[in-house]
Amino acid sequence: MKTQKIKDELIAEAIQHREQDMLIKGEYWDGHKGCSVGCFVKTNDDPHEKLAERSGMPEFMHHLQDTIFEGLPGATRLKWSERFFKAAPVGLSHEQYDIQIKAPFLVFVLQSTLGTFDHEKFPDVKAAVDGSIALWQRDDIALVRKVAPVAGVSDGY
């Protein structure tokens, strides 16, 4: 998040969206209502990118915001935007988001997959998951993110 002022504005707007019944699932913006991302930018054209520009947060955070919103049950979904922006740290660089938020989150997701398949039957999958976990646990993950696109690997944004 760029500043506390922007954070406060987004929280207030999230509350307004909920109170005015502007939130819908399955569509970014229909002209009157939208999802957890679309409501803030009122467009279907690159909504994650536009919200990232507005908030100062990396685009991956708004993809995560959107995905979680779409998967939540009704009453919980309606308060998701408020909760998301209240929890957002102020003043982090994109590298700090990678280190403090993205890497631990991806490690958690990857580790959670380890109990879902037979490691002996799928050793290559196990090796790939273990290797990915090791990559995201590296102390120099911010450097890896900068170098990976040069090597032809997408940075996930």
PLY file of the C-alpha trace (Angstrom):
ply
format ascii 1.0
element vertex 157
property float x
property float y
property float z
element edge 156
property int vertex1
property int vertex2
end_header
0.00 0.00 0.00
1.44 3.38 -0.96
0.25 5.43 1.99
-2.02 5.24 5.02
-4.33 7.74 3.31
-4.82 5.41 0.33
-5.33 2.47 2.67
-7.99 4.38 4.62
-9.72 5.41 1.36
-9.81 1.82 0.09
-11.18 0.52 3.40
-13.91 3.17 3.41
-14.73 2.37 -0.21
-14.88 -1.37 0.59
-17.38 -0.69 3.36
-19.42 1.47 0.99
-19.44 -1.31 -1.66
-20.78 -3.77 0.91
-23.36 -1.39 2.35
-24.62 -0.39 -1.12
-24.84 -4.03 -2.27
-22.32 -3.45 -5.06
-20.42 -6.75 -4.71
-21.01 -9.64 -7.09
-19.24 -12.90 -7.75
-18.03 -13.95 -11.18
-17.68 -10.60 -12.93
-15.19 -7.76 -12.59
-17.58 -4.92 -13.39
-21.08 -4.95 -14.89
-21.56 -1.20 -14.94
-23.11 -1.05 -11.46
-21.62 -3.90 -9.43
-18.32 -5.75 -9.33
-16.08 -8.20 -7.57
-13.52 -7.43 -4.87
-11.19 -5.98 -7.53
-13.58 -4.64 -10.15
-15.53 -2.47 -7.71
-12.43 -0.40 -7.01
-11.52 0.34 -10.62
-14.94 0.01 -12.31
-13.57 -1.64 -15.43
-13.06 -5.05 -17.01
-9.85 -3.92 -18.73
-6.79 -4.99 -16.74
-8.52 -4.54 -13.35
-5.71 -6.16 -11.32
-3.10 -3.93 -12.93
-5.20 -0.80 -12.45
-5.87 -1.57 -8.79
-2.15 -2.26 -8.29
-1.38 1.19 -9.71
-3.94 2.76 -7.39
-2.94 0.88 -4.23
0.80 0.64 -4.78
0.66 -3.07 -4.00
2.06 -5.64 -6.46
-0.44 -6.98 -8.96
-0.12 -10.52 -7.56
-1.76 -9.28 -4.35
-4.88 -8.25 -6.25
-4.99 -11.58 -8.11
-4.88 -13.21 -4.67
-7.56 -10.80 -3.38
-9.78 -11.72 -6.34
-9.27 -15.49 -6.13
-10.02 -15.61 -2.41
-13.11 -13.39 -2.86
-14.50 -15.70 -5.55
-14.04 -18.77 -3.33
-15.59 -17.45 -0.13
-19.18 -18.11 0.97
-21.66 -15.21 0.73
-21.54 -13.41 4.08
-17.78 -13.86 4.44
-17.21 -12.80 0.82
-19.06 -9.50 1.39
-16.56 -8.36 4.05
-13.48 -9.72 2.29
-12.36 -6.42 0.67
-12.45 -4.66 4.04
-10.44 -7.41 5.70
-7.96 -7.52 2.82
-7.20 -3.80 2.87
-7.15 -3.59 6.68
-4.46 -6.28 6.70
-2.39 -4.68 3.93
0.92 -3.26 5.13
1.75 0.35 4.28
5.01 1.37 2.63
6.44 -1.97 1.54
8.43 -2.13 -1.68
7.54 -4.81 -4.22
10.66 -6.72 -3.12
9.47 -6.60 0.49
6.07 -7.98 -0.62
7.91 -10.86 -2.30
9.95 -11.62 0.81
7.37 -10.99 3.54
4.13 -12.08 1.84
4.49 -13.88 -1.50
7.28 -16.30 -0.57
5.77 -17.49 2.74
2.34 -17.81 1.14
3.65 -19.89 -1.76
5.66 -22.08 0.62
2.48 -22.67 2.63
0.51 -23.61 -0.51
3.26 -25.87 -1.83
3.72 -27.59 1.54
-0.02 -28.20 1.73
0.13 -30.18 -1.53
2.65 -32.66 -0.14
-0.03 -34.62 1.70
-2.30 -34.88 -1.34
-0.43 -37.39 -3.51
1.59 -40.60 -3.34
5.27 -39.60 -3.24
6.48 -43.04 -4.29
4.13 -43.17 -7.27
4.95 -39.60 -8.34
8.60 -38.94 -7.37
9.03 -36.29 -10.08
6.12 -34.30 -8.68
7.55 -34.60 -5.17
10.95 -33.41 -6.41
9.36 -30.46 -8.24
7.36 -29.40 -5.18
10.38 -29.79 -2.89
12.52 -27.79 -5.32
9.93 -25.03 -5.54
9.68 -24.85 -1.76
13.47 -24.61 -1.49
13.51 -21.82 -4.09
10.88 -19.73 -2.28
12.65 -20.27 1.06
15.93 -18.83 -0.22
17.18 -15.74 1.59
17.89 -14.09 -1.76
14.39 -14.66 -3.23
14.11 -10.97 -4.22
17.24 -11.38 -6.35
15.86 -14.60 -7.89
12.70 -12.70 -8.89
14.77 -10.01 -10.64
16.97 -12.50 -12.51
14.28 -15.04 -13.48
12.56 -12.91 -16.18
15.93 -12.41 -17.88
16.32 -16.18 -17.97
12.93 -16.50 -19.66
10.99 -17.49 -16.56
7.76 -15.61 -15.76
7.75 -13.76 -12.44
4.08 -14.61 -11.84
2.69 -11.12 -12.14
0 1
1 2
2 3
3 4
4 5
5 6
6 7
7 8
8 9
9 10
10 11
11 12
12 13
13 14
14 15
15 16
16 17
17 18
18 19
19 20
20 21
21 22
22 23
23 24
24 25
25 26
26 27
27 28
28 29
29 30
30 31
31 32
32 33
33 34
34 35
35 36
36 37
37 38
38 39
39 40
40 41
41 42
42 43
43 44
44 45
45 46
46 47
47 48
48 49
49 50
50 51
51 52
52 53
53 54
54 55
55 56
56 57
57 58
58 59
59 60
60 61
61 62
62 63
63 64
64 65
65 66
66 67
67 68
68 69
69 70
70 71
71 72
72 73
73 74
74 75
75 76
76 77
77 78
78 79
79 80
80 81
81 82
82 83
83 84
84 85
85 86
86 87
87 88
88 89
89 90
90 91
91 92
92 93
93 94
94 95
95 96
96 97
97 98
98 99
99 100
100 101
101 102
102 103
103 104
104 105
105 106
106 107
107 108
108 109
109 110
110 111
111 112
112 113
113 114
114 115
115 116
116 117
117 118
118 119
119 120
120 121
121 122
122 123
123 124
124 125
125 126
126 127
127 128
128 129
129 130
130 131
131 132
132 133
133 134
134 135
135 136
136 137
137 138
138 139
139 140
140 141
141 142
142 143
143 144
144 145
145 146
146 147
147 148
148 149
149 150
150 151
151 152
152 153
153 154
154 155
155 156
